[in-house]
Amino acid sequence: MKKEWQKPELEVLDV
Amino acid sequence: MITNGMVSMNDYVVQVKGNIVSDMGGEKVMLSIQNGKYYNLGEMGGIIWDLVEVPISIGQLITTLMTEYDVEQSECQRQVVSFLGHLLEEGLVHLGADVHRE
């Protein structure tokens, strides 16, 4: 059974 | 931002080396030595990051993801190419037809 897909996103952290 | 029309499925992508990467609660967090910024790649972004540790074609990357995840090809392709575009903008990956020859 295939895993659930999630949209890949790049978050730039405020540090 | 790069889009599907700007890249070929035969283009290769690979990590830029030298970043500090850590897993935090299933998500991948990274410090770029080049620009001093911190990034959260999330869970799926972390999986893609691991897959581009060595040069891989975008087509092969998408095929690999579709084998494991329940996603349509068009959606997978659009979202992965967009994500790779963000990595490229931040200088975190190399992308191009010649990448695998380096």
Backbone of each chain as nested JSON, in Angstrom:
{
  "chains": [
    {"id": "A", "residues": [
      {"number": 1, "name": "MET", "atoms": {"N": [0.844, -1.196, 0.0], "CA": [0.0, 0.0, 0.0], "C": [0.883, 1.251, 0.0]}},
      {"number": 2, "name": "LYS", "atoms": {"N": [0.525, 2.2, -0.844], "CA": [1.349, 3.398, -0.966], "C": [1.079, 4.37, 0.182]}},
      {"number": 3, "name": "LYS", "atoms": {"N": [2.121, 5.149, 0.499], "CA": [2.0, 6.13, 1.576], "C": [1.284, 7.378, 1.074]}},
      {"number": 4, "name": "GLU", "atoms": {"N": [0.765, 8.141, 2.037], "CA": [0.061, 9.379, 1.693], "C": [1.058, 10.447, 1.247]}},
      {"number": 5, "name": "TRP", "atoms": {"N": [0.741, 11.094, 0.149], "CA": [1.603, 12.145, -0.402], "C": [1.363, 13.47, 0.315]}},
      {"number": 6, "name": "GLN", "atoms": {"N": [2.441, 14.19, 0.57], "CA": [2.334, 15.547, 1.099], "C": [3.126, 16.472, 0.19]}},
      {"number": 7, "name": "LYS", "atoms": {"N": [2.603, 17.649, -0.035], "CA": [3.306, 18.608, -0.888], "C": [4.634, 18.999, -0.238]}},
      {"number": 8, "name": "PRO", "atoms": {"N": [5.755, 18.843, -0.952], "CA": [7.044, 19.259, -0.38], "C": [7.174, 20.776, -0.402]}},
      {"number": 9, "name": "GLU", "atoms": {"N": [7.57, 21.344, 0.726], "CA": [7.715, 22.796, 0.8], "C": [8.994, 23.159, 1.537]}},
      {"number": 10, "name": "LEU", "atoms": {"N": [9.625, 24.231, 1.089], "CA": [10.84, 24.729, 1.728], "C": [10.482, 25.972, 2.536]}},
      {"number": 11, "name": "GLU", "atoms": {"N": [10.688, 25.886, 3.841], "CA": [10.391, 27.018, 4.72], "C": [11.713, 27.655, 5.152]}},
      {"number": 12, "name": "VAL", "atoms": {"N": [11.838, 28.945, 4.901], "CA": [13.026, 29.665, 5.358], "C": [12.738, 30.152, 6.77]}},
      {"number": 13, "name": "LEU", "atoms": {"N": [13.518, 29.668, 7.738], "CA": [13.272, 30.013, 9.136], "C": [13.866, 31.377, 9.453]}},
      {"number": 14, "name": "ASP", "atoms": {"N": [13.203, 32.083, 10.348], "CA": [13.579, 33.461, 10.649], "C": [14.708, 33.504, 11.672]}},
      {"number": 15, "name": "VAL", "atoms": {"N": [15.794, 32.859, 11.341], "CA": [16.984, 32.879, 12.185], "C": [18.15, 33.1, 11.252]}}
    ]},
    {"id": "B", "residues": [
      {"number": 1, "name": "MET", "atoms": {"N": [11.331, 31.473, -10.166], "CA": [10.85, 30.124, -9.901], "C": [10.909, 29.299, -11.179]}},
      {"number": 2, "name": "ILE", "atoms": {"N": [11.36, 28.063, -11.08], "CA": [11.355, 27.228, -12.266], "C": [10.043, 26.464, -12.334]}},
      {"number": 3, "name": "THR", "atoms": {"N": [9.604, 26.182, -13.544], "CA": [8.37, 25.436, -13.748], "C": [8.668, 24.253, -14.648]}},
      {"number": 4, "name": "ASN", "atoms": {"N": [7.658, 23.408, -14.833], "CA": [7.842, 22.215, -15.656], "C": [8.404, 22.542, -17.027]}},
      {"number": 5, "name": "GLY", "atoms": {"N": [7.957, 23.68, -17.593], "CA": [8.39, 24.029, -18.934], "C": [9.84, 24.443, -19.014]}},
      {"number": 6, "name": "MET", "atoms": {"N": [10.448, 24.75, -17.87], "CA": [11.82, 25.253, -17.871], "C": [12.845, 24.165, -17.581]}},
      {"number": 7, "name": "VAL", "atoms": {"N": [12.394, 23.007, -17.157], "CA": [13.329, 21.924, -16.873], "C": [12.919, 20.691, -17.659]}},
      {"number": 8, "name": "SER", "atoms": {"N": [13.897, 19.868, -17.94], "CA": [13.642, 18.609, -18.623], "C": [13.663, 17.487, -17.599]}},
      {"number": 9, "name": "MET", "atoms": {"N": [12.871, 16.461, -17.855], "CA": [12.89, 15.301, -16.964], "C": [14.246, 14.601, -17.027]}},
      {"number": 10, "name": "ASN", "atoms": {"N": [15.044, 14.968, -18.053], "CA": [16.39, 14.393, -18.172], "C": [17.442, 15.232, -17.45]}},
      {"number": 11, "name": "ASP", "atoms": {"N": [17.033, 16.399, -16.944], "CA": [17.97, 17.203, -16.152], "C": [18.282, 16.474, -14.851]}},
      {"number": 12, "name": "TYR", "atoms": {"N": [19.492, 16.665, -14.385], "CA": [19.913, 16.033, -13.134], "C": [19.947, 17.062, -12.012]}},
      {"number": 13, "name": "VAL", "atoms": {"N": [19.745, 16.57, -10.804], "CA": [19.78, 17.429, -9.625], "C": [20.622, 16.735, -8.56]}},
      {"number": 14, "name": "VAL", "atoms": {"N": [21.378, 17.531, -7.8], "CA": [22.195, 16.97, -6.722], "C": [22.372, 18.033, -5.642]}},
      {"number": 15, "name": "GLN", "atoms": {"N": [22.509, 17.569, -4.409], "CA": [22.733, 18.479, -3.282], "C": [24.002, 19.298, -3.475]}},
      {"number": 16, "name": "VAL", "atoms": {"N": [23.977, 20.544, -3.014], "CA": [25.213, 21.288, -2.782], "C": [25.745, 20.805, -1.435]}},
      {"number": 17, "name": "LYS", "atoms": {"N": [26.987, 20.375, -1.425], "CA": [27.552, 19.79, -0.208], "C": [27.95, 20.871, 0.797]}},
      {"number": 18, "name": "GLY", "atoms": {"N": [28.096, 20.434, 2.054], "CA": [28.639, 21.325, 3.077], "C": [27.591, 21.964, 3.966]}},
      {"number": 19, "name": "ASN", "atoms": {"N": [26.296, 21.633, 3.76], "CA": [25.277, 22.169, 4.653], "C": [25.143, 21.263, 5.881]}},
      {"number": 20, "name": "ILE", "atoms": {"N": [24.684, 21.842, 6.975], "CA": [24.49, 21.07, 8.205], "C": [23.022, 20.683, 8.283]}},
      {"number": 21, "name": "VAL", "atoms": {"N": [22.771, 19.378, 8.304], "CA": [21.4, 18.871, 8.234], "C": [21.088, 18.066, 9.486]}},
      {"number": 22, "name": "SER", "atoms": {"N": [19.877, 18.249, 10.007], "CA": [19.474, 17.517, 11.205], "C": [18.013, 17.103, 11.085]}},
      {"number": 23, "name": "ASP", "atoms": {"N": [17.693, 15.944, 11.64], "CA": [16.299, 15.5, 11.683], "C": [15.678, 15.945, 12.994]}},
      {"number": 24, "name": "MET", "atoms": {"N": [14.55, 16.632, 12.908], "CA": [13.853, 17.088, 14.112], "C": [12.396, 16.65, 14.024]}},
      {"number": 25, "name": "GLY", "atoms": {"N": [12.062, 15.627, 14.793], "CA": [10.678, 15.168, 14.823], "C": [10.153, 14.745, 13.473]}},
      {"number": 26, "name": "GLY", "atoms": {"N": [11.007, 14.095, 12.683], "CA": [10.571, 13.614, 11.376], "C": [10.733, 14.627, 10.265]}},
      {"number": 27, "name": "GLU", "atoms": {"N": [11.036, 15.879, 10.63], "CA": [11.265, 16.901, 9.615], "C": [12.756, 17.188, 9.526]}},
      {"number": 28, "name": "LYS", "atoms": {"N": [13.184, 17.606, 8.352], "CA": [14.604, 17.869, 8.146], "C": [14.862, 19.37, 8.201]}},
      {"number": 29, "name": "VAL", "atoms": {"N": [15.797, 19.745, 9.054], "CA": [16.163, 21.147, 9.224], "C": [17.612, 21.308, 8.789]}},
      {"number": 30, "name": "MET", "atoms": {"N": [17.897, 22.414, 8.122], "CA": [19.217, 22.57, 7.528], "C": [19.75, 23.984, 7.745]}},
      {"number": 31, "name": "LEU", "atoms": {"N": [21.051, 24.061, 7.976], "CA": [21.751, 25.345, 8.046], "C": [22.664, 25.44, 6.838]}},
      {"number": 32, "name": "SER", "atoms": {"N": [22.458, 26.483, 6.039], "CA": [23.33, 26.704, 4.894], "C": [24.59, 27.423, 5.353]}},
      {"number": 33, "name": "ILE", "atoms": {"N": [25.729, 26.797, 5.13], "CA": [27.006, 27.423, 5.472], "C": [27.249, 28.631, 4.572]}},
      {"number": 34, "name": "GLN", "atoms": {"N": [26.737, 28.556, 3.35], "CA": [26.984, 29.627, 2.378], "C": [26.314, 30.933, 2.77]}},
      {"number": 35, "name": "ASN", "atoms": {"N": [25.043, 30.853, 3.188], "CA": [24.317, 32.108, 3.425], "C": [23.856, 32.296, 4.873]}},
      {"number": 36, "name": "GLY", "atoms": {"N": [24.157, 31.322, 5.753], "CA": [23.819, 31.472, 7.164], "C": [22.344, 31.343, 7.476]}},
      {"number": 37, "name": "LYS", "atoms": {"N": [21.546, 30.888, 6.509], "CA": [20.099, 30.755, 6.74], "C": [19.751, 29.352, 7.221]}},
      {"number": 38, "name": "TYR", "atoms": {"N": [18.688, 29.292, 8.022], "CA": [18.12, 28.015, 8.44], "C": [16.9, 27.709, 7.58]}},
      {"number": 39, "name": "TYR", "atoms": {"N": [16.736, 26.424, 7.258], "CA": [15.593, 26.0, 6.454], "C": [14.915, 24.809, 7.11]}},
      {"number": 40, "name": "ASN", "atoms": {"N": [13.6, 24.755, 6.96], "CA": [12.853, 23.549, 7.311], "C": [12.344, 22.938, 6.012]}},
      {"number": 41, "name": "LEU", "atoms": {"N": [12.808, 21.731, 5.717], "CA": [12.39, 21.066, 4.487], "C": [11.128, 20.241, 4.696]}},
      {"number": 42, "name": "GLY", "atoms": {"N": [10.706, 20.096, 5.957], "CA": [9.538, 19.277, 6.229], "C": [9.841, 17.804, 6.024]}},
      {"number": 43, "name": "GLU", "atoms": {"N": [8.807, 16.998, 6.115], "CA": [8.998, 15.549, 6.001], "C": [9.259, 15.133, 4.556]}},
      {"number": 44, "name": "MET", "atoms": {"N": [8.383, 15.562, 3.65], "CA": [8.542, 15.152, 2.249], "C": [9.775, 15.803, 1.625]}},
      {"number": 45, "name": "GLY", "atoms": {"N": [10.018, 17.048, 1.995], "CA": [11.215, 17.72, 1.494], "C": [12.476, 17.009, 1.945]}},
      {"number": 46, "name": "GLY", "atoms": {"N": [12.441, 16.478, 3.162], "CA": [13.591, 15.738, 3.676], "C": [13.828, 14.453, 2.906]}},
      {"number": 47, "name": "ILE", "atoms": {"N": [12.74, 13.808, 2.515], "CA": [12.858, 12.571, 1.723], "C": [13.469, 12.889, 0.359]}},
      {"number": 48, "name": "ILE", "atoms": {"N": [12.995, 13.97, -0.25], "CA": [13.548, 14.374, -1.551], "C": [15.023, 14.76, -1.39]}},
      {"number": 49, "name": "TRP", "atoms": {"N": [15.329, 15.454, -0.299], "CA": [16.721, 15.856, -0.045], "C": [17.64, 14.636, 0.009]}},
      {"number": 50, "name": "ASP", "atoms": {"N": [17.181, 13.592, 0.682], "CA": [17.992, 12.37, 0.767], "C": [18.169, 11.732, -0.612]}},
      {"number": 51, "name": "LEU", "atoms": {"N": [17.121, 11.808, -1.442], "CA": [17.189, 11.184, -2.767], "C": [18.151, 11.916, -3.7]}},
      {"number": 52, "name": "VAL", "atoms": {"N": [18.394, 13.199, -3.448], "CA": [19.294, 13.957, -4.33], "C": [20.698, 14.065, -3.733]}},
      {"number": 53, "name": "GLU", "atoms": {"N": [21.002, 13.169, -2.81], "CA": [22.36, 13.152, -2.24], "C": [23.385, 12.851, -3.329]}},
      {"number": 54, "name": "VAL", "atoms": {"N": [23.001, 11.99, -4.259], "CA": [23.825, 11.723, -5.442], "C": [23.024, 12.189, -6.655]}},
      {"number": 55, "name": "PRO", "atoms": {"N": [23.703, 12.518, -7.758], "CA": [22.972, 13.026, -8.924], "C": [21.883, 12.057, -9.385]}},
      {"number": 56, "name": "ILE", "atoms": {"N": [20.687, 12.591, -9.602], "CA": [19.549, 11.79, -10.054], "C": [18.761, 12.645, -11.04]}},
      {"number": 57, "name": "SER", "atoms": {"N": [18.253, 12.024, -12.089], "CA": [17.45, 12.798, -13.036], "C": [16.101, 13.127, -12.395]}},
      {"number": 58, "name": "ILE", "atoms": {"N": [15.525, 14.235, -12.812], "CA": [14.228, 14.631, -12.254], "C": [13.184, 13.564, -12.576]}},
      {"number": 59, "name": "GLY", "atoms": {"N": [13.275, 12.994, -13.767], "CA": [12.35, 11.925, -14.138], "C": [12.459, 10.73, -13.206]}},
      {"number": 60, "name": "GLN", "atoms": {"N": [13.693, 10.346, -12.898], "CA": [13.906, 9.203, -12.001], "C": [13.44, 9.53, -10.586]}},
      {"number": 61, "name": "LEU", "atoms": {"N": [13.673, 10.761, -10.175], "CA": [13.239, 11.203, -8.844], "C": [11.718, 11.081, -8.717]}},
      {"number": 62, "name": "ILE", "atoms": {"N": [11.005, 11.547, -9.725], "CA": [9.538, 11.508, -9.697], "C": [9.037, 10.064, -9.757]}},
      {"number": 63, "name": "THR", "atoms": {"N": [9.674, 9.258, -10.584], "CA": [9.295, 7.839, -10.665], "C": [9.473, 7.154, -9.315]}},
      {"number": 64, "name": "THR", "atoms": {"N": [10.592, 7.44, -8.654], "CA": [10.867, 6.845, -7.339], "C": [9.799, 7.248, -6.326]}},
      {"number": 65, "name": "LEU", "atoms": {"N": [9.433, 8.529, -6.335], "CA": [8.424, 9.013, -5.382], "C": [7.054, 8.404, -5.672]}},
      {"number": 66, "name": "MET", "atoms": {"N": [6.713, 8.293, -6.968], "CA": [5.4, 7.742, -7.331], "C": [5.291, 6.26, -6.986]}},
      {"number": 67, "name": "THR", "atoms": {"N": [6.429, 5.585, -6.928], "CA": [6.424, 4.171, -6.554], "C": [6.015, 4.003, -5.092]}},
      {"number": 68, "name": "GLU", "atoms": {"N": [6.405, 4.977, -4.271], "CA": [6.169, 4.86, -2.828], "C": [4.937, 5.612, -2.345]}},
      {"number": 69, "name": "TYR", "atoms": {"N": [4.534, 6.655, -3.098], "CA": [3.472, 7.535, -2.601], "C": [2.269, 7.547, -3.537]}},
      {"number": 70, "name": "ASP", "atoms": {"N": [1.112, 7.756, -2.943], "CA": [-0.147, 7.78, -3.675], "C": [-0.358, 9.182, -4.249]}},
      {"number": 71, "name": "VAL", "atoms": {"N": [0.148, 9.396, -5.457], "CA": [0.064, 10.728, -6.06], "C": [0.043, 10.582, -7.583]}},
      {"number": 72, "name": "GLU", "atoms": {"N": [-0.735, 11.451, -8.227], "CA": [-0.776, 11.465, -9.691], "C": [0.533, 12.034, -10.235]}},
      {"number": 73, "name": "GLN", "atoms": {"N": [0.922, 11.57, -11.417], "CA": [2.198, 12.012, -11.981], "C": [2.244, 13.526, -12.19]}},
      {"number": 74, "name": "SER", "atoms": {"N": [1.147, 14.092, -12.718], "CA": [1.156, 15.531, -13.011], "C": [1.32, 16.35, -11.733]}},
      {"number": 75, "name": "GLU", "atoms": {"N": [0.633, 15.925, -10.673], "CA": [0.721, 16.644, -9.399], "C": [2.117, 16.498, -8.797]}},
      {"number": 76, "name": "CYS", "atoms": {"N": [2.626, 15.278, -8.818], "CA": [3.956, 15.007, -8.273], "C": [5.007, 15.832, -9.017]}},
      {"number": 77, "name": "GLN", "atoms": {"N": [4.91, 15.816, -10.334], "CA": [5.887, 16.521, -11.164], "C": [5.849, 18.021, -10.89]}},
      {"number": 78, "name": "ARG", "atoms": {"N": [4.643, 18.575, -10.849], "CA": [4.493, 20.021, -10.641], "C": [5.046, 20.441, -9.275]}},
      {"number": 79, "name": "GLN", "atoms": {"N": [4.703, 19.681, -8.251], "CA": [5.106, 20.066, -6.893], "C": [6.59, 19.825, -6.644]}},
      {"number": 80, "name": "VAL", "atoms": {"N": [7.115, 18.75, -7.198], "CA": [8.541, 18.454, -7.005], "C": [9.403, 19.469, -7.755]}},
      {"number": 81, "name": "VAL", "atoms": {"N": [9.005, 19.801, -8.975], "CA": [9.775, 20.785, -9.75], "C": [9.744, 22.147, -9.051]}},
      {"number": 82, "name": "SER", "atoms": {"N": [8.594, 22.524, -8.511], "CA": [8.494, 23.787, -7.776], "C": [9.405, 23.774, -6.545]}},
      {"number": 83, "name": "PHE", "atoms": {"N": [9.398, 22.662, -5.822], "CA": [10.244, 22.522, -4.628], "C": [11.726, 22.607, -5.003]}},
      {"number": 84, "name": "LEU", "atoms": {"N": [12.099, 21.907, -6.069], "CA": [13.497, 21.949, -6.519], "C": [13.883, 23.366, -6.937]}},
      {"number": 85, "name": "GLY", "atoms": {"N": [12.921, 24.088, -7.503], "CA": [13.179, 25.475, -7.887], "C": [13.507, 26.34, -6.685]}},
      {"number": 86, "name": "HIS", "atoms": {"N": [12.798, 26.107, -5.588], "CA": [13.086, 26.865, -4.367], "C": [14.465, 26.502, -3.819]}},
      {"number": 87, "name": "LEU", "atoms": {"N": [14.791, 25.214, -3.856], "CA": [16.13, 24.791, -3.402], "C": [17.206, 25.446, -4.262]}},
      {"number": 88, "name": "LEU", "atoms": {"N": [16.935, 25.509, -5.562], "CA": [17.904, 26.105, -6.494], "C": [18.079, 27.596, -6.217]}},
      {"number": 89, "name": "GLU", "atoms": {"N": [16.964, 28.287, -5.977], "CA": [17.02, 29.728, -5.686], "C": [17.844, 30.01, -4.437]}},
      {"number": 90, "name": "GLU", "atoms": {"N": [17.796, 29.093, -3.475], "CA": [18.527, 29.286, -2.219], "C": [19.949, 28.736, -2.298]}},
      {"number": 91, "name": "GLY", "atoms": {"N": [20.323, 28.219, -3.461], "CA": [21.692, 27.721, -3.632], "C": [21.952, 26.405, -2.93]}},
      {"number": 92, "name": "LEU", "atoms": {"N": [20.897, 25.606, -2.739], "CA": [21.043, 24.355, -1.987], "C": [21.243, 23.143, -2.889]}},
      {"number": 93, "name": "VAL", "atoms": {"N": [20.948, 23.294, -4.188], "CA": [21.154, 22.19, -5.133], "C": [21.775, 22.717, -6.423]}},
      {"number": 94, "name": "HIS", "atoms": {"N": [22.418, 21.801, -7.133], "CA": [22.827, 22.042, -8.518], "C": [21.796, 21.362, -9.4]}},
      {"number": 95, "name": "LEU", "atoms": {"N": [21.445, 21.995, -10.525], "CA": [20.457, 21.411, -11.419], "C": [20.868, 21.673, -12.86]}},
      {"number": 96, "name": "GLY", "atoms": {"N": [20.818, 20.64, -13.688], "CA": [21.142, 20.831, -15.096], "C": [21.503, 19.522, -15.764]}},
      {"number": 97, "name": "ALA", "atoms": {"N": [21.658, 19.589, -17.078], "CA": [21.933, 18.375, -17.844], "C": [23.32, 17.821, -17.558]}},
      {"number": 98, "name": "ASP", "atoms": {"N": [24.243, 18.689, -17.132], "CA": [25.631, 18.26, -16.965], "C": [25.981, 17.892, -15.531]}},
      {"number": 99, "name": "VAL", "atoms": {"N": [25.028, 18.001, -14.622], "CA": [25.324, 17.81, -13.197], "C": [25.921, 16.437, -12.921]}},
      {"number": 100, "name": "HIS", "atoms": {"N": [25.406, 15.396, -13.595], "CA": [25.856, 14.038, -13.27], "C": [27.241, 13.743, -13.814]}},
      {"number": 101, "name": "ARG", "atoms": {"N": [27.792, 14.664, -14.615], "CA": [29.132, 14.429, -15.167], "C": [30.207, 15.049, -14.291]}},
      {"number": 102, "name": "GLU", "atoms": {"N": [29.784, 15.817, -13.254], "CA": [30.78, 16.523, -12.437], "C": [31.505, 15.565, -11.525]}}
    ]}
  ]
}
